[in-house]
Amino acid sequence: MTDQTTTAAPAKGHEFTATIVINTRPFVWNEKKITFEQVLGLAFPGQNYDPAATSVEYSRGHGPDHSLRQGESVNVKEGMVFDAEPAVRS
């Protein structure tokens, strides 16, 4: 079996590393926070989306499950799960 985990944001000298799951795919994340835009960039690389109509929900983070909106960030926790649903621009 091969390792399907993707390293999302390699950073030199950072001691923080967590594996997060975005739309069922694991990513190694090396920053203490992740933004709405970064989640969508990992979930749908190179795709245009309408931020006002796009949703990002997360669970297994610090505190209750929540939504992430355009311009917001959230503290990352090992095993955190994100579900991203873009509204694609035509």
C-alpha positions as CSV (number, residue, x, y, z in Angstrom):
1,M,0.0,0.0,0.0
2,T,1.4,3.4,-0.9
3,D,1.1,6.6,1.2
4,Q,-1.5,8.9,-0.3
5,T,-0.7,11.8,2.0
6,T,0.2,15.1,0.2
7,T,2.5,17.6,1.8
8,A,0.6,20.9,1.4
9,A,2.8,23.6,2.6
10,P,6.4,22.6,3.3
11,A,8.1,25.2,5.6
12,K,11.7,25.2,6.8
13,G,12.3,25.6,10.5
14,H,8.7,25.1,11.5
15,E,8.2,22.6,14.3
16,F,4.4,22.3,13.8
17,T,3.1,19.5,11.5
18,A,-0.4,18.1,11.4
19,T,-2.2,15.8,9.0
20,I,-5.5,17.3,8.0
21,V,-8.2,15.8,5.7
22,I,-9.8,17.9,3.0
23,N,-12.7,16.2,1.0
24,T,-11.4,12.8,2.2
25,R,-7.8,13.4,1.1
26,P,-5.0,13.6,3.7
27,F,-2.6,16.5,3.6
28,V,0.4,17.3,5.8
29,W,0.1,20.9,6.9
30,N,3.1,22.8,8.4
31,E,1.4,25.9,9.7
32,K,-0.5,26.6,12.8
33,K,-3.4,28.1,10.9
34,I,-5.1,27.5,7.6
35,T,-7.3,30.0,5.6
36,F,-10.5,29.5,3.7
37,E,-8.6,30.2,0.5
38,Q,-5.8,27.7,1.4
39,V,-8.4,24.9,2.0
40,L,-10.0,25.6,-1.4
41,G,-6.7,25.8,-3.1
42,L,-5.9,22.3,-1.8
43,A,-9.3,20.9,-2.4
44,F,-9.7,22.3,-6.0
45,P,-6.3,23.4,-7.3
46,G,-6.5,25.8,-10.2
47,Q,-10.3,26.1,-10.2
48,N,-12.2,29.4,-10.1
49,Y,-14.9,29.7,-7.5
50,D,-17.4,32.2,-6.2
51,P,-16.3,32.9,-2.6
52,A,-19.7,34.2,-1.6
53,A,-21.4,30.9,-2.6
54,T,-18.6,28.5,-1.5
55,S,-18.8,26.7,1.8
56,V,-16.0,25.2,3.9
57,E,-17.1,23.2,7.0
58,Y,-14.7,21.7,9.5
59,S,-14.8,19.3,12.4
60,R,-12.4,17.7,14.9
61,G,-10.7,21.1,15.5
62,H,-10.4,23.2,18.6
63,G,-14.0,23.6,19.9
64,P,-17.2,22.9,18.1
65,D,-17.6,22.1,14.4
66,H,-17.8,25.3,12.4
67,S,-17.9,27.0,9.0
68,L,-14.9,28.9,7.6
69,R,-15.7,31.9,5.4
70,Q,-13.8,34.0,2.9
71,G,-10.9,35.8,4.6
72,E,-11.1,33.7,7.8
73,S,-8.6,31.3,9.2
74,V,-8.7,28.6,11.8
75,N,-6.1,27.0,14.1
76,V,-5.1,23.6,12.8
77,K,-5.3,20.4,14.9
78,E,-4.0,16.9,14.1
79,G,-6.8,14.9,12.4
80,M,-8.9,18.0,11.5
81,V,-11.4,17.4,8.7
82,F,-12.6,19.9,6.1
83,D,-15.4,19.6,3.7
84,A,-15.3,22.1,0.8
85,E,-18.0,22.7,-1.7
86,P,-17.2,25.4,-4.3
87,A,-19.7,27.3,-6.3
88,V,-17.9,27.3,-9.7
89,R,-17.8,30.5,-11.7
90,S,-18.7,30.1,-15.4
